[in-house]
Amino acid sequence: MIAIVDYGVGNLSSIDNALKKLGFESVITADPNEIERAQGVILPGVGAFKDAMESLRQMELDKFIIELADKGKPILGICLGMQVLYEKSYEDGEWEGLGILKGDVVKFESDTLKIPHMGWNSLIINKQDGIVKYIREGEYVYFVHSYYASPGEDHVVAYCDYGVEFPAMVAKGNVYGIQFHPEKSGKTGLNILKAFGEMIK
């Protein structure tokens, strides 16, 4: 069972549908007991970093997710769900994240490129990991974001270039992050979700 955490800022049904299409059992939930019973956890998210963290704190899920990560539960953050795994974001201010991954979330700065970074971009594999076992260098995935992670440690599995090289996929032990939307990234996205699902079987 994979628990998709419902904290009010996620594109939940499309992730749930993608997992079910792959044959994985999944549930959309905000119940800590249900999340703890699951073999793996997906932390989705769209919108603002501040709102996401406030929602997690109000629902008392912030420290709970940190505890699950510390216990070795496989966790996958998607888009904003990846960004909140970091220590801090500078999106419209300065906000504390979960701090599971070291690093900050910063804004794209460009006079020539359109911000937000929206659309398809190709993956550059930085290191081999189970999360990328079904994909190859150069495959395209779908992004919608104005901010990106600036890691404070070497955990980048794949990156993209959009005026600056930024992490597209990260991994640290049992914790994974994906900046793009796998549920909107066709076969490549499904293959990434498939790899995560197989890790927790």
Contact map, one row per residue, 1 for C-alpha under 8 A:
111000000000000000000001111000000000011100000000000000000000000000000000000000000000000000000000000000000000000000000000000000000000000000000000000000000000000000000000000000000000000000000000000000000
111100000000000000000001111000000000011111000000000000000000000000000000000000000000000000000000000000000000000000000000000000000000000000000000000000000000000000000000000000000000000000000000000010000
111110000000000000000000011110000110011111000000000000000000000000000000000000000000000000000000000000000000000000000000000000000000000000000000000000000000000000000000000000000000000000000000000000000
011111000001000100000000011110000000000011110000000000000000000000000000000000000000000000000000000000000000000000000000000000000000000000000000000000000000000000000000000000000000000000000000000000000
001111100000000000000000000111000010000011110000000000000000000000000000000000000000000000000000000000000000000000000000000000000000000000000000000000000000000000000000000000000000000000000000000000000
000111111101000000000000000111000000000000000000000000000000000000000000000000000000000000000000000000000000000000000000000000000000000000000000000000000000000000000000000000000000000000000000000000000
000011111100000000000000000001000000000000000000000100110010000000000000000000000000000000000000000000000000000000000000000000000000000000000000000000000000000000000000000000000000000000000000000000000
000001111100000000000000000000000000000000000000000100100000000000000000000000000000000000000000000000000000000000000000000000000000000000000000000000000000000000000000000000000000000000000000000000000
000001111110000000000000000000000000000000011110000100000000000000000000000000000000000000000000000000000000000000000000000000000000000000000000000000000000000000000000000000000000000000000000000000000
000001111111000000000000000000000000000000011100000000000000000000000000000000000000000000000000000000000000000000000000000000000000000000000000000000000000000000000000000000000000000000000000000000000
000000001111111000000000000000000000000000011100000000000000000000000000000000000000000000000000000000000000000000000000000000000000000000000000000000000000000000000000000000000000000000000000000000000
000101000111111100000000000100000000000000010000000000000000000000000000000000000000000000000000000000000000000000000000000000000000000000000000000000000000000000000000000000000000000000000000000000000
000000000011111110000000000000000000000000000000000000000000000000000000000000000000000000000000000000000000000000000000000000000000000000000000000000000000000000000000000000000000000000000000000000000
000000000011111111000000000000000000000000000000000000000000000000000000000000000000000000000000000000000000000000000000000000000000000000000000000000000000000000000000000000000000001000000000000000000
000000000011111111100000000000000000000000000000000000000000000000000000000000000000000000000000000000000000000000000000000000000000000000000000000000000000000000000000000000000000001000000000000000000
000100000001111111110000011100000000000000000000000000000000000000000000000000000000000000000000000000000000000000000000000000000000000000000000000000000000000000000000000000000000000000000000000000000
000000000000111111111000000000000000000000000000000000000000000000000000000000000000000000000000000000000000000000000000000000000000000000000000000000000000000000000000000000000000000000000000000000000
000000000000011111111100000000000000000000000000000000000000000000000000000000000000000000000000000000000000000000000000000000000000000000000000000000000000000000000000000000000000001000000100000000000
000000000000001111111111110000000000000000000000000000000000000000000000000000000000000000000000000000000000000000000000000000000000000000000000000000000000000000000000000000000000000000000000110000000
000000000000000111111111110000000000000000000000000000000000000000000000000000000000000000000000000000000000000000000000000000000000000000000000000000000000000000000000000000000000000000000000000000000
000000000000000011111111000000000000000000000000000000000000000000000000000000000000000000000000000000000000000000000000000000000000000000000000000000000000000000000000000000000000000000000000000000000
000000000000000001111111000000000000000000000000000000000000000000000000000000000000000000000000000000000000000000000000000000000000000000000000000000000000000000000000000000000000000000000100010000000
000000000000000000111111100000000000000000000000000000000000000000000000000000000000000000000000000000000000000000000000000000000000000000000000000000000000000000000000000000000000000000000000000000000
110000000000000000111111110000000000000000000000000000000000000000000000000000000000000000000000000000000000000000000000000000000000000000000000000000000000000000000000000000000000000000000000000010000
110000000000000000110011111000000000000000000000000000000000000000000000000000000000000000000000000000000000000000000000000000000000000000000000000000000000000000000000000000000000000000000000000000000
111100000000000100110001111100000000000000000000000000000000000000000000000000000000000000000000000000000000000000000000000000000000000000000000000000000000000000000000000000000000000000000000000000000
111100000000000100000000111110000000000000000000000000000000000000000000000000000000000000000000000000000000000000000000000000000000000000000000000000000000000000000000000000000000000000000000000000000
001111000001000100000000011111000000000000000000000000000000000000000000000000000000000000000000000000000000000000000000000000000000000000000000000000000000000000000000000000000000000000000000000000000
001111000000000000000000001111100110000000000000000000000000000000000000000000000000000000000000000000000000000000000000000000000000000000000000000000000000000000000000000000000000000000000000000000000
000011100000000000000000000111110110000000000000000000000000000000000000000000000000000000000000000000000000000000000000000000000000000000000000000000000000000000000000000000000000000000000000000000000
000000000000000000000000000011111110000000000000000000000000000000000000000000000000000000000000000000000000000000000000000000000000000000000000000000000000000000000000000000000000000000000000000000000
000000000000000000000000000001111111000000000000000000000000100100000000000000000000000000000000000000000000000000000000000000000000000000000000000000000000000000000000000000000000000000000000000000000
000000000000000000000000000000111111100000000000000000000000000000000000000000000000000000000000000000000000000000000000000000000000000000000000000000000000000000000000000000000000000000000000000000000
001000000000000000000000000011111111110000000000000000000000000000000000000000000000000000000000000000000000000000000000000000000000000000000000000000000000000000000000000000000000000000000000000000000
001010000000000000000000000011111111110010000000000000000000000000000000000000000000000000000000000000000000000000000000000000000000000000000000000000000000000000000000000000000000000000000000000000000
000000000000000000000000000000011111111000000000000000000000000000010000000000000000000000000000000000000000000000000000000000000000000000000000000000000000000000000000000000000000000000000000000000000
000000000000000000000000000000001111111000000000000000000000000000000000000000000000000000000000000000000000000000000000000000000000000000000000000000000000000000000000000000000000000000000000000000000
111000000000000000000000000000000111111110000000000000000000000000000000000000000000000000000000000000000000000000000000000000000000000000000000000000000000000000000000000000000000000000000000000000000
111000000000000000000000000000000001111110000000000000000000000000000000110000000000000000000000000000000000000000000000000000000000000000000000000000000000000000000000000000000000000000000000000000011
111000000000000000000000000000000000011111000000000000000000000000000000111000000000000000000000000000000000000000000000000000000000000000000000000000000000000000000000000000000000000000000000000010010
011110000000000000000000000000000010011111100000000000000000000000000000111100000000000000000000000000000000000000000000000000000000000000000000000000000000000000000000000000000000000000000000000000000
011110000000000000000000000000000000000111110000000000000000000000000000001111000000000000000000000000000000000000000000000000000000000000000000000000000000000000000000000000000000000000000000000000000
000110000000000000000000000000000000000011111000000000000000000000000000001111001100000000000000000000000000000000000000000000000000000000000000000000000000000000000000000000000000000000000000000000000
000110001111000000000000000000000000000001111100000000000000000000000000000011111100000000000000000000000000000000000000000000000000000000000000000000000000000000000000000000000000000000000000000000000
000000001110000000000000000000000000000000111110000100000000000000000000000001111000000000000000000000000000000000000000000000000000000000000000000000000000000000000000000000000000000000000000000000000
000000001110000000000000000000000000000000011111000000000000000000000000000000111000000000000000000000000000000000000000000000000000000000000000000000000000000000000000000000000000000000000000000000000
000000001000000000000000000000000000000000001111101100000000000000000000000000010000000000000000000000000000000000000000000000000000000000000000000000000000000000000000000000000000000000000000000000000
000000000000000000000000000000000000000000000111111100000000000000000000000000010000000000100000000000000000000000000000000000000000000000000000000000000000000000000000000000000000000000000000000000000
000000000000000000000000000000000000000000000011111110000000000000000000000000010011000010100010000000000000000000000000000000000000000000000000000000000000000000000000000000000000000000000000000000000
000000000000000000000000000000000000000000000001111111000000000000000000000000000000000000100010000000000000000000000000000000000000000000000000000000000000000000000000000000000000000000000000000000000
000000000000000000000000000000000000000000000011111111100000000000000000000000000000000000000000000000000000000000000000000000000000000000000000000000000000000000000000000000000000000000000000000000000
000000111000000000000000000000000000000000001011111111110000000000000000000000010001000000000000000000000000000000000000000000000000000000000000000000000000000000000000000000000000000000000000000000000
000000000000000000000000000000000000000000000000111111111000010000000000000000000001000000000001100000000000000000000000000000000000000000000000000000000000000000000000000000000000000000000000000000000
000000000000000000000000000000000000000000000000011111111100000000000000000000000000000000000000000000000000000000000000000000000000000000000000000000000000000000000000000000000000000000000000000000000
000000110000000000000000000000000000000000000000001111111110000000000000000000000000000000000000000000000000000000000000000000000000000000000000000000000000000000000000000000000000000000000000000000000
000000100000000000000000000000000000000000000000000111111111110000000000000000000000000000000000000000000000000000000000000000000000000000000000000000000000000000000000000000000000000000000000000000000
000000000000000000000000000000000000000000000000000011111111111000000000000000000000000000000000000000000000000000000000000000000000000000000000000000000000000000000000000000000000000000000000000000000
000000000000000000000000000000000000000000000000000001111111100000000000000000000000000000000000000000000000000000000000000000000000000000000000000000000000000000000000000000000000000000000000000000000
000000100000000000000000000000000000000000000000000000111111110000000000000000000000000000000000000000000000000000000000000000000000000000000000000000000000000000000000000000000000000000000000000000000
000000000000000000000000000000000000000000000000000000011111111100000000000000000000000000000000000000000000000000000000000000000000000000000000000000000000000000000000000000000000000000000000000000000
000000000000000000000000000000010000000000000000000000011111111110000000000000000000000000000000000000000000000000000000000000000000000000000000000000000000000000000000000000000000000000000000000000000
000000000000000000000000000000000000000000000000000010011011111111000000000000000000000000000000010000000000000000000000000000000000000000000000000000000000000000000000000000000000000000000000000000000
000000000000000000000000000000000000000000000000000000001001111111100000000000000000000000000000010000000000000000000000000000000000000000000000000000000000000000000000000000000000000000000000000000000
000000000000000000000000000000010000000000000000000000000001111111110000000000000000000000000000000000000000000000000000000000000000000000000000000000000000000000000000000000000000000000000000000000000
000000000000000000000000000000000000000000000000000000000000111111111000000000000000000000000000000000000000000000000000000000000000000000000000000000000000000000000000000000000000000000000000000000000
000000000000000000000000000000000000000000000000000000000000011111111100000000000000000000000000010100000000000000000000000000000000000000000000000000000000000000000000000000000000000000000000000000000
000000000000000000000000000000000000000000000000000000000000001111111110000000000000000000000000000000000000000000000000000000000000000000000000000000000000000000000000000000000000000000000000000000000
000000000000000000000000000000000001000000000000000000000000000111111111100000000000000000000000000000000000000000000000000000000000000000000000000000000000000000000000000000000000000000000000000000000
000000000000000000000000000000000000000000000000000000000000000011111111111000000000000000000000000100000000000000000000000000000000000000000000000000000000000000000000000001100000000000000000000000000
000000000000000000000000000000000000000000000000000000000000000001111111100000000000000000000000000000000000000000000000000000000000000000000000000000000000000000000000000000000000000000000000000000000
000000000000000000000000000000000000000000000000000000000000000000111111100000000000000000000000000000000000000000000000000000000000000000000000000000000000000000000000000000000000000000000000000000000
000000000000000000000000000000000000000000000000000000000000000000011111110000000000000000000000000000000000000000000000000000000000000000000000000000000000000000000000000011000000000000000000000000000
000000000000000000000000000000000000001110000000000000000000000000011111111000000000000000000000000000000000000000000000000000000000000000000000000000000000000000000000000001100000000000000000000000000
000000000000000000000000000000000000001110000000000000000000000000001001111100000000000000000000000000000000000000000000000000000000000000000000000000000000000000000000000001110000000000000000000000110
000000000000000000000000000000000000000111100000000000000000000000001000111110000000000000000000000000000000000000000000000000000000000000000000000000000000000000000000000001110000000000000000000000000
000000000000000000000000000000000000000011100000000000000000000000000000011111001100000000000000000000000000000000000000000000000000000000000000000000000000000000000000000000111100000000000000000100000
000000000000000000000000000000000000000001110000000000000000000000000000001111111110100000000000000000000000000000000000000000000000000000000000000000000000000000000000000000011100000000000000000000000
000000000000000000000000000000000000000001111000000000000000000000000000000111111100000000000000000000000000000000000000000000000000000000000000000000000000000000000000000000001111100000000000000000000
000000000000000000000000000000000000000000011100000000000000000000000000000011111110000000000000000000000000000000000000000000000000000000000000100000000000000000000000000000001111100000000000000000000
000000000000000000000000000000000000000000011111100100000000000000000000000011111111000000000000000000000000000000000000000000000000000000000000000000000000000000000000000000000010000000000000000000000
000000000000000000000000000000000000000000111100000000000000000000000000000111111111100000000000000000000000000000000000000000000000000000000000000000000000000000000000000000001000000000000000000000000
000000000000000000000000000000000000000000110000000000000000000000000000000111111111110000000000000000000000000000000000000000000000000000000000000000000000000000000000000000011110000000000000000000000
000000000000000000000000000000000000000000000000100000000000000000000000000010111111110010000000100000001000000000000000000000000000000000000000000110000000000000000000000000001010000000000000000000000
000000000000000000000000000000000000000000000000100110000000000000000000000000011111111110000000111000000000000000000000000000000000000000000000000000000000000000000000000000000000000000000000000000000
000000000000000000000000000000000000000000000000000000000000000000000000000010001111111000000000111110000000000000000000000000000000000000000000000000000000000000000000000000001000000000000000000000000
000000000000000000000000000000000000000000000000000000000000000000000000000000000111111110000000111111111000000000000000000000000000000000000000000010000000000000000000000000000000000000000000000000000
000000000000000000000000000000000000000000000000000000000000000000000000000000000001111110000001111111110000000000000000000000000000000000000000000000000000000000000000000000000000000000000000000000000
000000000000000000000000000000000000000000000000000000000000000000000000000000000001011111000111101000111000000000000000000000000000000000000000000000000000000000000000000000000000000000000000000000000
000000000000000000000000000000000000000000000000100000000000000000000000000000000011011111101111100000011100000000000000000000000000000000000000000000000000000000000000000000000000000000000000000000000
000000000000000000000000000000000000000000000000000000000000000000000000000000000000000111111110000000011110000000000000000000000000000000000000000000000000000000000000000000000000000000000000000000000
000000000000000000000000000000000000000000000001110000000000000000000000000000000000000011111110000000001110000000000000000000000000000000000000001000000000000000000000000000000000000000000000000000000
000000000000000000000000000000000000000000000000000000000000000000000000000000000000000001111100000000000000000000000000000000000000000000000000000000000000000000000000000000000000000000000000000000000
000000000000000000000000000000000000000000000000000000000000000000000000000000000000000011111110000000000000000000000000000000000000000000000000000000000000000000000000000000000000000000000000000000000
000000000000000000000000000000000000000000000000000000000000000000000000000000000000000111111111000000000000000000000000000000000000000000000000000000000000000000000000000000000000000000000000000000000
000000000000000000000000000000000000000000000000110000000000000000000000000000000000000111101111100000000000000000000000000000000000000000000000000000000000000000000000000000000000000000000000000000000
000000000000000000000000000000000000000000000000000010000000000000000000000000000000001110000111111000000000000000000000000000000000000000000000000000000000000000000000000000000000000000000000000000000
000000000000000000000000000000000000000000000000000010000000000000000000000000000011111110000011111000000000000000000000000000000000000000000000000000000000000000000000000000000000000000000000000000000
000000000000000000000000000000000000000000000000000000000000011001000000000000000001111000000001111110000000000000000000000000000000000000000000000000000000000000000000000000000000000000000000000000000
000000000000000000000000000000000000000000000000000000000000000000000000000000000001111100000001111111000000000000000000000000000000000000000000000000000000000000000000000000000000000000000000000000000
000000000000000000000000000000000000000000000000000000000000000001001000000000000000111000000000011111000000000000000000000000000000000000000000000000000000000000000000000000000000000000000000000000000
000000000000000000000000000000000000000000000000000000000000000000000000000000000000111000000000011111100000000000000000000000000000000000000000000000100000000000000000000100000000000000000000000000000
000000000000000000000000000000000000000000000000000000000000000000000000000000000000011000000000001111110000000000000000000000000000000000000000000000111000000000000000000000000000000000000000000000000
000000000000000000000000000000000000000000000000000000000000000000000000000000000000011100000000000011111000000000000000000000000000000000000000000011111000000000000000000000000000000000000000000000000
000000000000000000000000000000000000000000000000000000000000000000000000000000000000011111000000000001111100000000000000000000000000000000000000000011110000000000000000000000000000000000000000000000000
000000000000000000000000000000000000000000000000000000000000000000000000000000000010010111100000000000111110000000000000000000000000000000000000001111000000000000000000000000000000000000000000000000000
000000000000000000000000000000000000000000000000000000000000000000000000000000000000000011100000000000011111000000000000000000000000000000000000001111000000000000000000000000000000000000000000000000000
000000000000000000000000000000000000000000000000000000000000000000000000000000000000000001100000000000001111100000000000000000000000000000000000011100000000000000000000000000000000000000000000000000000
000000000000000000000000000000000000000000000000000000000000000000000000000000000000000000000000000000000111110000110000000000000000000000000000011100000000000000000000000000000000000000000000000000000
000000000000000000000000000000000000000000000000000000000000000000000000000000000000000000000000000000000011111000000000000000000000000000000000000000000000000000000000000000000000000000000000000000000
000000000000000000000000000000000000000000000000000000000000000000000000000000000000000000000000000000000001111111100000000000000000000000000000000000000000000000100000000000000000000000000000000000000
000000000000000000000000000000000000000000000000000000000000000000000000000000000000000000000000000000000000111110000000000000000000000000000000000000000000000000000000000000000000000000000000000000000
000000000000000000000000000000000000000000000000000000000000000000000000000000000000000000000000000000000000011111000000000000000000000000000000000000000000000000000000000000000000000000000000000000000
000000000000000000000000000000000000000000000000000000000000000000000000000000000000000000000000000000000000011111100000000000000000000000000000000000000000000001100000000000000000000000000000000000000
000000000000000000000000000000000000000000000000000000000000000000000000000000000000000000000000000000000000010111111000000000000000000000000000000000000000000000000000000000000000000000000000000000000
000000000000000000000000000000000000000000000000000000000000000000000000000000000000000000000000000000000001010011111100000000000000000000000000110000000000000000000000000000000000000000000000000000000
000000000000000000000000000000000000000000000000000000000000000000000000000000000000000000000000000000000001000001111100000000000000000000000001111000000000000000000000000000000000000000000000000000000
000000000000000000000000000000000000000000000000000000000000000000000000000000000000000000000000000000000000000001111110000000000000000000000011110000000000000001000000000000000000000000000000000000000
000000000000000000000000000000000000000000000000000000000000000000000000000000000000000000000000000000000000000000111111000000000000000000000111100000000000000000000000000000000000000000000000000000000
000000000000000000000000000000000000000000000000000000000000000000000000000000000000000000000000000000000000000000001111100000000000000000000111000000000000000000000000000000000000000000000000000000000
000000000000000000000000000000000000000000000000000000000000000000000000000000000000000000000000000000000000000000000111110000000000000000011110000000000000000000000000000000000000000000000000000000000
000000000000000000000000000000000000000000000000000000000000000000000000000000000000000000000000000000000000000000000011111000000000000000011110000000000000000110000000000000000000000000000000000000000
000000000000000000000000000000000000000000000000000000000000000000000000000000000000000000000000000000000000000000000001111100000000000011111000000000000000000100000000000000000000000000000000000000000
000000000000000000000000000000000000000000000000000000000000000000000000000000000000000000000000000000000000000000000000111110000000000011111000000000000000011100000001000000000000000000000000000000000
000000000000000000000000000000000000000000000000000000000000000000000000000000000000000000000000000000000000000000000000011111000000000011000000000000000000011100000000000000000000000000000000000000000
000000000000000000000000000000000000000000000000000000000000000000000000000000000000000000000000000000000000000000000000001111110000000110000000000000000000111000000000000000000000000000000000000000000
000000000000000000000000000000000000000000000000000000000000000000000000000000000000000000000000000000000000000000000000000111110000000000000000000000000001111000000000000000000000000000000000000000000
000000000000000000000000000000000000000000000000000000000000000000000000000000000000000000000000000000000000000000000000000011111000000000000000000000000001110000000000000000000000000000000000000000000
000000000000000000000000000000000000000000000000000000000000000000000000000000000000000000000000000000000000000000000000000011111101100000000000000000000000100000000000000000000000000000000000000000000
000000000000000000000000000000000000000000000000000000000000000000000000000000000000000000000000000000000000000000000000000000111111100000000000000000000000100000000000001000000000000000000000000000000
000000000000000000000000000000000000000000000000000000000000000000000000000000000000000000000000000000000000000000000000000000011111100000000000000000000000000000000000000000000000000000000000001100100
000000000000000000000000000000000000000000000000000000000000000000000000000000000000000000000000000000000000000000000000000000001111110000000000000000000000000000000000000000000000000000000001001100000
000000000000000000000000000000000000000000000000000000000000000000000000000000000000000000000000000000000000000000000000000000011111111100000000000000000000000000000000000000000000000000000001001000000
000000000000000000000000000000000000000000000000000000000000000000000000000000000000000000000000000000000000000000000000000000011111111000000000000000000000000000000000000000000000000000000000001000000
000000000000000000000000000000000000000000000000000000000000000000000000000000000000000000000000000000000000000000000000000000000011111100000000000000000000000000000000000000000000000000000011001000000
000000000000000000000000000000000000000000000000000000000000000000000000000000000000000000000000000000000000000000000000000000000001111110100000000000000000000000000000000000000000000000010011000000000
000000000000000000000000000000000000000000000000000000000000000000000000000000000000000000000000000000000000000000000000000010000001011111100000000000000000000000000000000000000000000000000000000000000
000000000000000000000000000000000000000000000000000000000000000000000000000000000000000000000000000000000000000000000000011110000000001111100000000000000000000000000000000000000000000000000000000000000
000000000000000000000000000000000000000000000000000000000000000000000000000000000000000000000000000000000000000000000000011100000000000111110000000000000000000000000000000000000000000000000000000000000
000000000000000000000000000000000000000000000000000000000000000000000000000000000000000000000000000000000000000000000000011000000000001111111000000000000000000000000000000000000000000000010000000000000
000000000000000000000000000000000000000000000000000000000000000000000000000000000000000000000000000000000000000000000001111000000000000001111100000000000000000000000000000000000000000010010000000000000
000000000000000000000000000000000000000000000000000000000000000000000000000000000000000000000000000000000000000000000001111000000000000000111110000000000000000000000000000000000001110111011000000000000
000000000000000000000000000000000000000000000000000000000000000000000000000000000000000000000000000000000000000000000111100000000000000000011111000000000000000000000000000000000001110110000000000000000
000000000000000000000000000000000000000000000000000000000000000000000000000000000000000000000000000000000000000000001111100000000000000000001111100000000000000000000000000000000011100000000000000000000
000000000000000000000000000000000000000000000000000000000000000000000000000000000000000000000000000000000000000000011110000000000000000000000111110000000000000000000000000000000001100000000000000000000
000000000000000000000000000000000000000000000000000000000000000000000000000000100000000000000000000000000000000000111100000000000000000000000011111100000000000000000000000000000000000000000000000000000
000000000000000000000000000000000000000000000000000000000000000000000000000000000000000000000000000000000011000000111000000000000000000000000001111100000000000000000000000000000000000000000000000000000
000000000000000000000000000000000000000000000000000000000000000000000000000000000000000000100000000000001111000000010000000000000000000000000000111110000000000000000000000000000000000000000000000000000
000000000000000000000000000000000000000000000000000000000000000000000000000000000010000000000000000000001111000000000000000000000000000000000000111111000000000000000110000000000010000000000000000000000
000000000000000000000000000000000000000000000000000000000000000000000000000000000010010000000000000000111100000000000000000000000000000000000000001111100000000000000110000000000000000000000000000000000
000000000000000000000000000000000000000000000000000000000000000000000000000000000000000000000000000000111100000000000000000000000000000000000000000111110000000000000110000000000000000000000000000000000
000000000000000000000000000000000000000000000000000000000000000000000000000000000000000000000000000011110000000000000000000000000000000000000000000011111111000000000000000000000000000000000000000000000
000000000000000000000000000000000000000000000000000000000000000000000000000000000000000000000000000001110000000000000000000000000000000000000000000001111100000000000000000000000000000000000000000000000
000000000000000000000000000000000000000000000000000000000000000000000000000000000000000000000000000001100000000000000000000000000000000000000000000000111110000000000000000000000000000000000000000000000
000000000000000000000000000000000000000000000000000000000000000000000000000000000000000000000000000000000000000000000000000000000000000000000000000000111111000000000000000000000000000000000000000000000
000000000000000000000000000000000000000000000000000000000000000000000000000000000000000000000000000000000000000000000000000000000000000000000000000000101111100000000000011100000000000000000000000000000
000000000000000000000000000000000000000000000000000000000000000000000000000000000000000000000000000000000000000000000000000001100000000000000000000000100111111000000011111000000000000000000000000000000
000000000000000000000000000000000000000000000000000000000000000000000000000000000000000000000000000000000000000000000000000011111000000000000000000000000011111000000011111000000000000000000000000000000
000000000000000000000000000000000000000000000000000000000000000000000000000000000000000000000000000000000000000000000000001111100000000000000000000000000001111100000011110000000000000000000000000000000
000000000000000000000000000000000000000000000000000000000000000000000000000000000000000000000000000000000000000000000000001111000000000000000000000000000001111110001111100000000000000000000000000000000
000000000000000000000000000000000000000000000000000000000000000000000000000000000000000000000000000000000000000000000000111100000000000000000000000000000000011111001111000000000000000000000000000000000
000000000000000000000000000000000000000000000000000000000000000000000000000000000000000000000000000000000000000000000000100000000000000000000000000000000000001111111100000000000000000000000000000000000
000000000000000000000000000000000000000000000000000000000000000000000000000000000000000000000000000000000000000010001000000000000000000000000000000000000000000111111100000000000000000000000000000000000
000000000000000000000000000000000000000000000000000000000000000000000000000000000000000000000000000000000000010010000000000000000000000000000000000000000000000011111000000000000000000000000000000000000
000000000000000000000000000000000000000000000000000000000000000000000000000000000000000000000000000000000000000000000000000000000000000000000000000000000000000011111100000000000000000000000000000000000
000000000000000000000000000000000000000000000000000000000000000000000000000000000000000000000000000000000000000000000000000000000000000000000000000000000000001111111110000000000000000000000000000000000
000000000000000000000000000000000000000000000000000000000000000000000000000000000000000000000000000000000000000000000000000000000000000000000000000111000000001111011111000000000000000000000000000000000
000000000000000000000000000000000000000000000000000000000000000000000000000000000000000000000000000000000000000000000000000000000000000000000000000111000001111100001111110000000010000000000000000000000
000000000000000000000000000000000000000000000000000000000000000000000000000000000000000000000000000000000000000000000000001000000000000000000000000000000001111100000111110000001111000000000000000000000
000000000000000000000000000000000000000000000000000000000000000000000000000000000000000000000000000000000000000000000000000000000000000000000000000000000001111000000011111000011110000000000000000000000
000000000000000000000000000000000000000000000000000000000000000000000000000000000000000000000000000000000000000000000000000000000000000000000000000000000011110000000011111100011100000000000000000000000
000000000000000000000000000000000000000000000000000000000000000000000000000000000000000000000000000000000000000000000000000000001000000000000000000000000011100000000000111111111000000000000000000000000
000000000000000000000000000000000000000000000000000000000000000000000000000000000000000000000000000010000000000000000000000000000000000000000000000000000010000000000000011111110000000000000000000000000
000000000000000000000000000000000000000000000000000000000000000000000001000000000000000000000000000000000000000000000000000000000000000000000000000000000000000000000000001111110000000000000000000000000
000000000000000000000000000000000000000000000000000000000000000000001001111000000000000000000000000000000000000000000000000000000000000000000000000000000000000000000000001111110000000000000000000000000
000000000000000000000000000000000000000000000000000000000000000000001000111100000000000000000000000000000000000000000000000000000000000000000000000000000000000000000000001111111000000000000000000000000
000000000000000000000000000000000000000000000000000000000000000000000000011110000100000000000000000000000000000000000000000000000000000000000000000000000000000000000000111111111100000000000000000000000
000000000000000000000000000000000000000000000000000000000000000000000000000111101110100000000000000000000000000000000000000000000000000000000000000000000000000000000001111000111110000000000000000000000
000000000000000000000000000000000000000000000000000000000000000000000000000111100100000000000000000000000000000000000000000000000000000000000000000000000000000000000001110000011111110000000000000000000
000000000000000000000000000000000000000000000000000000000000000000000000000001110110000000000000000000000000000000000000000000000000000000000010000100000000000000000011100000001111100000000000000000000
000000000000000000000000000000000000000000000000000000000000000000000000000001100000000000000000000000000000000000000000000000000000000000001111000000000000000000000001000000000111110000000000000000000
000000000000000000000000000000000000000000000000000000000000000000000000000001100000000000000000000000000000000000000000000000000000000000001111000000000000000000000000000000000111111110001000000000000
000000000000000000000000000000000000000000000000000000000000000000000000000000000000000000000000000000000000000000000000000000000000000000001100000000000000000000000000000000000101111111011101100000000
000000000000011001000000000000000000000000000000000000000000000000000000000000000000000000000000000000000000000000000000000000000000000000000000000000000000000000000000000000000000111111001100000000000
000000000000000000000000000000000000000000000000000000000000000000000000000000000000000000000000000000000000000000000000000000000000000000001100000000000000000000000000000000000000111111001000000000000
000000000000000000000000000000000000000000000000000000000000000000000000000000000000000000000000000000000000000000000000000000000000000000011100000000000000000000000000000000000000111111111100000000000
000000000000000000000000000000000000000000000000000000000000000000000000000000000000000000000000000000000000000000000000000000000000000000001000000000000000000000000000000000000000011111111100000000000
000000000000000000000000000000000000000000000000000000000000000000000000000000000000000000000000000000000000000000000000000000000000000000000000000000000000000000000000000000000000000011111110000000000
000000000000000000000000000000000000000000000000000000000000000000000000000000000000000000000000000000000000000000000000000000000000001000111000000000000000000000000000000000000000010011111111000000000
000000000000000000000000000000000000000000000000000000000000000000000000000000000000000000000000000000000000000000000000000000000000000000001000000000000000000000000000000000000000111111111111100000000
000000000000000001000100000000000000000000000000000000000000000000000000000000000000000000000000000000000000000000000000000000000000000000000000000000000000000000000000000000000000011011111111110000000
000000000000000000000000000000000000000000000000000000000000000000000000000000000000000000000000000000000000000000000000000000000000011000000000000000000000000000000000000000000000000000111111111000000
000000000000000000000000000000000000000000000000000000000000000000000000000000000000000000000000000000000000000000000000000000000011011000000000000000000000000000000000000000000000010000011111111100000
000000000000000000100000000000000000000000000000000000000000000000000000000000000000000000000000000000000000000000000000000000000000000000000000000000000000000000000000000000000000010000001111111110000
000000000000000000100100000000000000000000000000000000000000000000000000000000000000000000000000000000000000000000000000000000000000000000000000000000000000000000000000000000000000000000000111111111000
000000000000000000000000000000000000000000000000000000000000000000000000000000000000000000000000000000000000000000000000000000000111110000000000000000000000000000000000000000000000000000000011111111100
000000000000000000000000000000000000000000000000000000000000000000000000000100000000000000000000000000000000000000000000000000000110000000000000000000000000000000000000000000000000000000000001111111110
010000000000000000000001000000000000000100000000000000000000000000000000000000000000000000000000000000000000000000000000000000000000000000000000000000000000000000000000000000000000000000000000111111111
000000000000000000000000000000000000000000000000000000000000000000000000000000000000000000000000000000000000000000000000000000000000000000000000000000000000000000000000000000000000000000000000011111111
000000000000000000000000000000000000000000000000000000000000000000000000010000000000000000000000000000000000000000000000000000000100000000000000000000000000000000000000000000000000000000000000001111111
000000000000000000000000000000000000001100000000000000000000000000000000010000000000000000000000000000000000000000000000000000000000000000000000000000000000000000000000000000000000000000000000000111111
000000000000000000000000000000000000001000000000000000000000000000000000000000000000000000000000000000000000000000000000000000000000000000000000000000000000000000000000000000000000000000000000000011111
